[in-house]
Amino acid sequence: MLTSPSRWVLCGFLLAGTTINYLDRQTLSLLAPMMREELNLNNEKLGLLFSFFY
């Protein structure tokens, strides 16, 4: 069984990972129009690109 400090460190890592994942998804959503324009992507290709990140 994990000791108390180890448990909180693990909880901290899980929280940090979840937060980074959430922020990455939000950033991709905001950048979608600019990425579509710069990379000349249609909806199908943009959806495929986003599926790699989700």
PDB file with SEQRES, HELIX, SHEET and CRYST1 records, atoms N, CA, C and O in Angstrom:
SEQRES   1 A   54  MET LEU THR SER PRO SER ARG TRP VAL LEU CYS GLY PHE          
SEQRES   2 A   54  LEU LEU ALA GLY THR THR ILE ASN TYR LEU ASP ARG GLN          
SEQRES   3 A   54  THR LEU SER LEU LEU ALA PRO MET MET ARG GLU GLU LEU          
SEQRES   4 A   54  ASN LEU ASN ASN GLU LYS LEU GLY LEU LEU PHE SER PHE          
SEQRES   5 A   54  PHE TYR                                                      
HELIX    1 AA1 SER A    4  LEU A   39  1                                  36    
HELIX    2 AA2 ASN A   43  PHE A   53  1                                  11    
CRYST1    1.000    1.000    1.000  90.00  90.00  90.00 P 1           1          
ATOM      1  N   MET A   1       0.844  -1.185   0.000  1.00  0.00           N  
ATOM      2  CA  MET A   1       0.000   0.000   0.000  1.00  0.00           C  
ATOM      3  C   MET A   1       0.883   1.240   0.000  1.00  0.00           C  
ATOM      4  O   MET A   1       1.936   1.270   0.636  1.00  0.00           O  
ATOM      5  N   LEU A   2       0.442   2.248  -0.712  1.00  0.00           N  
ATOM      6  CA  LEU A   2       1.213   3.490  -0.792  1.00  0.00           C  
ATOM      7  C   LEU A   2       1.123   4.260   0.515  1.00  0.00           C  
ATOM      8  O   LEU A   2       0.084   4.272   1.175  1.00  0.00           O  
ATOM      9  N   THR A   3       2.211   4.892   0.876  1.00  0.00           N  
ATOM     10  CA  THR A   3       2.177   5.759   2.046  1.00  0.00           C  
ATOM     11  C   THR A   3       1.481   7.057   1.676  1.00  0.00           C  
ATOM     12  O   THR A   3       1.270   7.334   0.495  1.00  0.00           O  
ATOM     13  N   SER A   4       1.134   7.829   2.642  1.00  0.00           N  
ATOM     14  CA  SER A   4       0.357   9.041   2.423  1.00  0.00           C  
ATOM     15  C   SER A   4       1.041  10.048   1.493  1.00  0.00           C  
ATOM     16  O   SER A   4       0.384  10.540   0.575  1.00  0.00           O  
ATOM     17  N   PRO A   5       2.335  10.384   1.682  1.00  0.00           N  
ATOM     18  CA  PRO A   5       2.950  11.338   0.747  1.00  0.00           C  
ATOM     19  C   PRO A   5       3.002  10.808  -0.687  1.00  0.00           C  
ATOM     20  O   PRO A   5       2.807  11.581  -1.625  1.00  0.00           O  
ATOM     21  N   SER A   6       3.258   9.523  -0.879  1.00  0.00           N  
ATOM     22  CA  SER A   6       3.306   8.946  -2.220  1.00  0.00           C  
ATOM     23  C   SER A   6       1.943   9.011  -2.895  1.00  0.00           C  
ATOM     24  O   SER A   6       1.853   9.220  -4.105  1.00  0.00           O  
ATOM     25  N   ARG A   7       0.914   8.836  -2.135  1.00  0.00           N  
ATOM     26  CA  ARG A   7      -0.437   8.891  -2.683  1.00  0.00           C  
ATOM     27  C   ARG A   7      -0.734  10.290  -3.208  1.00  0.00           C  
ATOM     28  O   ARG A   7      -1.327  10.436  -4.277  1.00  0.00           O  
ATOM     29  N   TRP A   8      -0.326  11.324  -2.464  1.00  0.00           N  
ATOM     30  CA  TRP A   8      -0.589  12.697  -2.898  1.00  0.00           C  
ATOM     31  C   TRP A   8       0.256  13.078  -4.103  1.00  0.00           C  
ATOM     32  O   TRP A   8      -0.187  13.853  -4.951  1.00  0.00           O  
ATOM     33  N   VAL A   9       1.458  12.545  -4.187  1.00  0.00           N  
ATOM     34  CA  VAL A   9       2.295  12.799  -5.367  1.00  0.00           C  
ATOM     35  C   VAL A   9       1.637  12.178  -6.596  1.00  0.00           C  
ATOM     36  O   VAL A   9       1.584  12.806  -7.653  1.00  0.00           O  
ATOM     37  N   LEU A  10       1.142  10.964  -6.465  1.00  0.00           N  
ATOM     38  CA  LEU A  10       0.447  10.303  -7.561  1.00  0.00           C  
ATOM     39  C   LEU A  10      -0.796  11.094  -7.967  1.00  0.00           C  
ATOM     40  O   LEU A  10      -1.057  11.265  -9.158  1.00  0.00           O  
ATOM     41  N   CYS A  11      -1.548  11.566  -7.010  1.00  0.00           N  
ATOM     42  CA  CYS A  11      -2.734  12.386  -7.307  1.00  0.00           C  
ATOM     43  C   CYS A  11      -2.339  13.670  -8.033  1.00  0.00           C  
ATOM     44  O   CYS A  11      -3.047  14.118  -8.935  1.00  0.00           O  
ATOM     45  N   GLY A  12      -1.223  14.255  -7.646  1.00  0.00           N  
ATOM     46  CA  GLY A  12      -0.732  15.467  -8.304  1.00  0.00           C  
ATOM     47  C   GLY A  12      -0.363  15.206  -9.757  1.00  0.00           C  
ATOM     48  O   GLY A  12      -0.670  16.017 -10.630  1.00  0.00           O  
ATOM     49  N   PHE A  13       0.295  14.075 -10.025  1.00  0.00           N  
ATOM     50  CA  PHE A  13       0.650  13.724 -11.399  1.00  0.00           C  
ATOM     51  C   PHE A  13      -0.602  13.480 -12.242  1.00  0.00           C  
ATOM     52  O   PHE A  13      -0.666  13.903 -13.397  1.00  0.00           O  
ATOM     53  N   LEU A  14      -1.586  12.806 -11.675  1.00  0.00           N  
ATOM     54  CA  LEU A  14      -2.836  12.565 -12.401  1.00  0.00           C  
ATOM     55  C   LEU A  14      -3.561  13.877 -12.697  1.00  0.00           C  
ATOM     56  O   LEU A  14      -4.105  14.046 -13.788  1.00  0.00           O  
ATOM     57  N   LEU A  15      -3.574  14.785 -11.762  1.00  0.00           N  
ATOM     58  CA  LEU A  15      -4.204  16.084 -11.972  1.00  0.00           C  
ATOM     59  C   LEU A  15      -3.472  16.871 -13.049  1.00  0.00           C  
ATOM     60  O   LEU A  15      -4.107  17.477 -13.912  1.00  0.00           O  
ATOM     61  N   ALA A  16      -2.143  16.867 -13.006  1.00  0.00           N  
ATOM     62  CA  ALA A  16      -1.358  17.593 -14.010  1.00  0.00           C  
ATOM     63  C   ALA A  16      -1.583  17.004 -15.405  1.00  0.00           C  
ATOM     64  O   ALA A  16      -1.741  17.753 -16.369  1.00  0.00           O  
ATOM     65  N   GLY A  17      -1.600  15.693 -15.522  1.00  0.00           N  
ATOM     66  CA  GLY A  17      -1.828  15.062 -16.815  1.00  0.00           C  
ATOM     67  C   GLY A  17      -3.204  15.362 -17.375  1.00  0.00           C  
ATOM     68  O   GLY A  17      -3.346  15.615 -18.571  1.00  0.00           O  
ATOM     69  N   THR A  18      -4.217  15.336 -16.526  1.00  0.00           N  
ATOM     70  CA  THR A  18      -5.578  15.643 -16.953  1.00  0.00           C  
ATOM     71  C   THR A  18      -5.694  17.093 -17.392  1.00  0.00           C  
ATOM     72  O   THR A  18      -6.355  17.388 -18.388  1.00  0.00           O  
ATOM     73  N   THR A  19      -5.063  17.995 -16.667  1.00  0.00           N  
ATOM     74  CA  THR A  19      -5.106  19.419 -17.003  1.00  0.00           C  
ATOM     75  C   THR A  19      -4.430  19.684 -18.337  1.00  0.00           C  
ATOM     76  O   THR A  19      -4.961  20.428 -19.162  1.00  0.00           O  
ATOM     77  N   ILE A  20      -3.270  19.090 -18.563  1.00  0.00           N  
ATOM     78  CA  ILE A  20      -2.557  19.284 -19.827  1.00  0.00           C  
ATOM     79  C   ILE A  20      -3.377  18.733 -20.986  1.00  0.00           C  
ATOM     80  O   ILE A  20      -3.457  19.364 -22.040  1.00  0.00           O  
ATOM     81  N   ASN A  21      -3.979  17.578 -20.808  1.00  0.00           N  
ATOM     82  CA  ASN A  21      -4.813  16.982 -21.850  1.00  0.00           C  
ATOM     83  C   ASN A  21      -5.987  17.895 -22.185  1.00  0.00           C  
ATOM     84  O   ASN A  21      -6.290  18.097 -23.361  1.00  0.00           O  
ATOM     85  N   TYR A  22      -6.641  18.441 -21.193  1.00  0.00           N  
ATOM     86  CA  TYR A  22      -7.780  19.332 -21.399  1.00  0.00           C  
ATOM     87  C   TYR A  22      -7.348  20.597 -22.142  1.00  0.00           C  
ATOM     88  O   TYR A  22      -8.025  21.033 -23.073  1.00  0.00           O  
ATOM     89  N   LEU A  23      -6.229  21.183 -21.735  1.00  0.00           N  
ATOM     90  CA  LEU A  23      -5.756  22.408 -22.381  1.00  0.00           C  
ATOM     91  C   LEU A  23      -5.348  22.161 -23.829  1.00  0.00           C  
ATOM     92  O   LEU A  23      -5.583  23.014 -24.684  1.00  0.00           O  
ATOM     93  N   ASP A  24      -4.746  21.018 -24.120  1.00  0.00           N  
ATOM     94  CA  ASP A  24      -4.379  20.692 -25.497  1.00  0.00           C  
ATOM     95  C   ASP A  24      -5.615  20.607 -26.383  1.00  0.00           C  
ATOM     96  O   ASP A  24      -5.616  21.120 -27.502  1.00  0.00           O  
ATOM     97  N   ARG A  25      -6.640  19.977 -25.899  1.00  0.00           N  
ATOM     98  CA  ARG A  25      -7.870  19.844 -26.690  1.00  0.00           C  
ATOM     99  C   ARG A  25      -8.503  21.212 -26.940  1.00  0.00           C  
ATOM    100  O   ARG A  25      -8.977  21.475 -28.046  1.00  0.00           O  
ATOM    101  N   GLN A  26      -8.518  22.074 -25.945  1.00  0.00           N  
ATOM    102  CA  GLN A  26      -9.108  23.396 -26.117  1.00  0.00           C  
ATOM    103  C   GLN A  26      -8.294  24.237 -27.088  1.00  0.00           C  
ATOM    104  O   GLN A  26      -8.859  24.991 -27.881  1.00  0.00           O  
ATOM    105  N   THR A  27      -6.973  24.116 -27.032  1.00  0.00           N  
ATOM    106  CA  THR A  27      -6.110  24.869 -27.929  1.00  0.00           C  
ATOM    107  C   THR A  27      -6.330  24.441 -29.374  1.00  0.00           C  
ATOM    108  O   THR A  27      -6.384  25.288 -30.265  1.00  0.00           O  
ATOM    109  N   LEU A  28      -6.455  23.147 -29.615  1.00  0.00           N  
ATOM    110  CA  LEU A  28      -6.714  22.670 -30.972  1.00  0.00           C  
ATOM    111  C   LEU A  28      -8.034  23.205 -31.508  1.00  0.00           C  
ATOM    112  O   LEU A  28      -8.131  23.551 -32.686  1.00  0.00           O  
ATOM    113  N   SER A  29      -9.030  23.275 -30.672  1.00  0.00           N  
ATOM    114  CA  SER A  29     -10.329  23.790 -31.114  1.00  0.00           C  
ATOM    115  C   SER A  29     -10.242  25.263 -31.501  1.00  0.00           C  
ATOM    116  O   SER A  29     -10.878  25.698 -32.461  1.00  0.00           O  
ATOM    117  N   LEU A  30      -9.461  26.021 -30.758  1.00  0.00           N  
ATOM    118  CA  LEU A  30      -9.316  27.441 -31.066  1.00  0.00           C  
ATOM    119  C   LEU A  30      -8.477  27.680 -32.315  1.00  0.00           C  
ATOM    120  O   LEU A  30      -8.708  28.643 -33.046  1.00  0.00           O  
ATOM    121  N   LEU A  31      -7.509  26.812 -32.559  1.00  0.00           N  
ATOM    122  CA  LEU A  31      -6.611  26.995 -33.696  1.00  0.00           C  
ATOM    123  C   LEU A  31      -7.128  26.384 -34.992  1.00  0.00           C  
ATOM    124  O   LEU A  31      -6.497  26.545 -36.037  1.00  0.00           O  
ATOM    125  N   ALA A  32      -8.254  25.689 -34.950  1.00  0.00           N  
ATOM    126  CA  ALA A  32      -8.768  24.988 -36.132  1.00  0.00           C  
ATOM    127  C   ALA A  32      -8.948  25.907 -37.342  1.00  0.00           C  
ATOM    128  O   ALA A  32      -8.504  25.538 -38.429  1.00  0.00           O  
ATOM    129  N   PRO A  33      -9.567  27.070 -37.220  1.00  0.00           N  
ATOM    130  CA  PRO A  33      -9.731  27.913 -38.414  1.00  0.00           C  
ATOM    131  C   PRO A  33      -8.391  28.359 -39.016  1.00  0.00           C  
ATOM    132  O   PRO A  33      -8.243  28.394 -40.237  1.00  0.00           O  
ATOM    133  N   MET A  34      -7.431  28.693 -38.172  1.00  0.00           N  
ATOM    134  CA  MET A  34      -6.126  29.117 -38.687  1.00  0.00           C  
ATOM    135  C   MET A  34      -5.380  27.955 -39.327  1.00  0.00           C  
ATOM    136  O   MET A  34      -4.716  28.131 -40.348  1.00  0.00           O  
ATOM    137  N   MET A  35      -5.485  26.761 -38.729  1.00  0.00           N  
ATOM    138  CA  MET A  35      -4.817  25.587 -39.295  1.00  0.00           C  
ATOM    139  C   MET A  35      -5.437  25.215 -40.636  1.00  0.00           C  
ATOM    140  O   MET A  35      -4.730  24.841 -41.572  1.00  0.00           O  
ATOM    141  N   ARG A  36      -6.753  25.319 -40.726  1.00  0.00           N  
ATOM    142  CA  ARG A  36      -7.445  24.992 -41.974  1.00  0.00           C  
ATOM    143  C   ARG A  36      -6.978  25.921 -43.091  1.00  0.00           C  
ATOM    144  O   ARG A  36      -6.758  25.479 -44.219  1.00  0.00           O  
ATOM    145  N   GLU A  37      -6.828  27.194 -42.781  1.00  0.00           N  
ATOM    146  CA  GLU A  37      -6.435  28.175 -43.792  1.00  0.00           C  
ATOM    147  C   GLU A  37      -4.968  28.014 -44.204  1.00  0.00           C  
ATOM    148  O   GLU A  37      -4.651  28.017 -45.394  1.00  0.00           O  
ATOM    149  N   GLU A  38      -4.082  27.875 -43.223  1.00  0.00           N  
ATOM    150  CA  GLU A  38      -2.653  27.803 -43.526  1.00  0.00           C  
ATOM    151  C   GLU A  38      -2.250  26.495 -44.196  1.00  0.00           C  
ATOM    152  O   GLU A  38      -1.396  26.491 -45.083  1.00  0.00           O  
ATOM    153  N   LEU A  39      -2.855  25.389 -43.781  1.00  0.00           N  
ATOM    154  CA  LEU A  39      -2.463  24.081 -44.302  1.00  0.00           C  
ATOM    155  C   LEU A  39      -3.361  23.601 -45.439  1.00  0.00           C  
ATOM    156  O   LEU A  39      -3.176  22.497 -45.952  1.00  0.00           O  
ATOM    157  N   ASN A  40      -4.337  24.428 -45.839  1.00  0.00           N  
ATOM    158  CA  ASN A  40      -5.287  24.084 -46.907  1.00  0.00           C  
ATOM    159  C   ASN A  40      -5.942  22.726 -46.651  1.00  0.00           C  
ATOM    160  O   ASN A  40      -5.893  21.831 -47.495  1.00  0.00           O  
ATOM    161  N   LEU A  41      -6.550  22.588 -45.486  1.00  0.00           N  
ATOM    162  CA  LEU A  41      -7.207  21.340 -45.100  1.00  0.00           C  
ATOM    163  C   LEU A  41      -8.705  21.462 -45.294  1.00  0.00           C  
ATOM    164  O   LEU A  41      -9.295  22.500 -44.997  1.00  0.00           O  
ATOM    165  N   ASN A  42      -9.324  20.392 -45.797  1.00  0.00           N  
ATOM    166  CA  ASN A  42     -10.780  20.364 -45.827  1.00  0.00           C  
ATOM    167  C   ASN A  42     -11.274  19.750 -44.520  1.00  0.00           C  
ATOM    168  O   ASN A  42     -10.472  19.389 -43.658  1.00  0.00           O  
ATOM    169  N   ASN A  43     -12.577  19.631 -44.375  1.00  0.00           N  
ATOM    170  CA  ASN A  43     -13.136  19.119 -43.118  1.00  0.00           C  
ATOM    171  C   ASN A  43     -12.696  17.690 -42.831  1.00  0.00           C  
ATOM    172  O   ASN A  43     -12.451  17.333 -41.679  1.00  0.00           O  
ATOM    173  N   GLU A  44     -12.596  16.869 -43.875  1.00  0.00           N  
ATOM    174  CA  GLU A  44     -12.210  15.470 -43.690  1.00  0.00           C  
ATOM    175  C   GLU A  44     -10.773  15.356 -43.169  1.00  0.00           C  
ATOM    176  O   GLU A  44     -10.505  14.595 -42.240  1.00  0.00           O  
ATOM    177  N   LYS A  45      -9.864  16.105 -43.764  1.00  0.00           N  
ATOM    178  CA  LYS A  45      -8.464  16.043 -43.344  1.00  0.00           C  
ATOM    179  C   LYS A  45      -8.268  16.665 -41.962  1.00  0.00           C  
ATOM    180  O   LYS A  45      -7.455  16.183 -41.174  1.00  0.00           O  
ATOM    181  N   LEU A  46      -9.002  17.722 -41.669  1.00  0.00           N  
ATOM    182  CA  LEU A  46      -8.914  18.336 -40.349  1.00  0.00           C  
ATOM    183  C   LEU A  46      -9.456  17.387 -39.284  1.00  0.00           C  
ATOM    184  O   LEU A  46      -8.894  17.299 -38.192  1.00  0.00           O  
ATOM    185  N   GLY A  47     -10.534  16.683 -39.586  1.00  0.00           N  
ATOM    186  CA  GLY A  47     -11.079  15.700 -38.659  1.00  0.00           C  
ATOM    187  C   GLY A  47     -10.114  14.561 -38.408  1.00  0.00           C  
ATOM    188  O   GLY A  47      -9.992  14.086 -37.279  1.00  0.00           O  
ATOM    189  N   LEU A  48      -9.427  14.118 -39.451  1.00  0.00           N  
ATOM    190  CA  LEU A  48      -8.429  13.061 -39.298  1.00  0.00           C  
ATOM    191  C   LEU A  48      -7.272  13.544 -38.419  1.00  0.00           C  
ATOM    192  O   LEU A  48      -6.792  12.809 -37.556  1.00  0.00           O  
ATOM    193  N   LEU A  49      -6.836  14.765 -38.642  1.00  0.00           N  
ATOM    194  CA  LEU A  49      -5.759  15.337 -37.820  1.00  0.00           C  
ATOM    195  C   LEU A  49      -6.168  15.417 -36.354  1.00  0.00           C  
ATOM    196  O   LEU A  49      -5.381  15.081 -35.470  1.00  0.00           O  
ATOM    197  N   PHE A  50      -7.396  15.861 -36.092  1.00  0.00           N  
ATOM    198  CA  PHE A  50      -7.864  15.971 -34.707  1.00  0.00           C  
ATOM    199  C   PHE A  50      -8.051  14.605 -34.066  1.00  0.00           C  
ATOM    200  O   PHE A  50      -7.875  14.461 -32.857  1.00  0.00           O  
ATOM    201  N   SER A  51      -8.406  13.599 -34.860  1.00  0.00           N  
ATOM    202  CA  SER A  51      -8.592  12.269 -34.279  1.00  0.00           C  
ATOM    203  C   SER A  51      -7.277  11.709 -33.737  1.00  0.00           C  
ATOM    204  O   SER A  51      -7.293  10.902 -32.808  1.00  0.00           O  
ATOM    205  N   PHE A  52      -6.156  12.115 -34.293  1.00  0.00           N  
ATOM    206  CA  PHE A  52      -4.871  11.665 -33.773  1.00  0.00           C  
ATOM    207  C   PHE A  52      -4.623  12.229 -32.379  1.00  0.00           C  
ATOM    208  O   PHE A  52      -3.972  11.580 -31.561  1.00  0.00           O  
ATOM    209  N   PHE A  53      -5.128  13.423 -32.097  1.00  0.00           N  
ATOM    210  CA  PHE A  53      -4.902  14.036 -30.797  1.00  0.00           C  
ATOM    211  C   PHE A  53      -5.934  13.625 -29.757  1.00  0.00           C  
ATOM    212  O   PHE A  53      -5.648  13.652 -28.560  1.00  0.00           O  
ATOM    213  N   TYR A  54      -7.121  13.247 -30.194  1.00  0.00           N  
ATOM    214  CA  TYR A  54      -8.168  12.873 -29.252  1.00  0.00           C  
ATOM    215  C   TYR A  54      -8.102  11.402 -28.939  1.00  0.00           C  
ATOM    216  O   TYR A  54      -8.911  10.901 -28.158  1.00  0.00           O  
TER     217      TYR A  54                                                      
END                                                                             
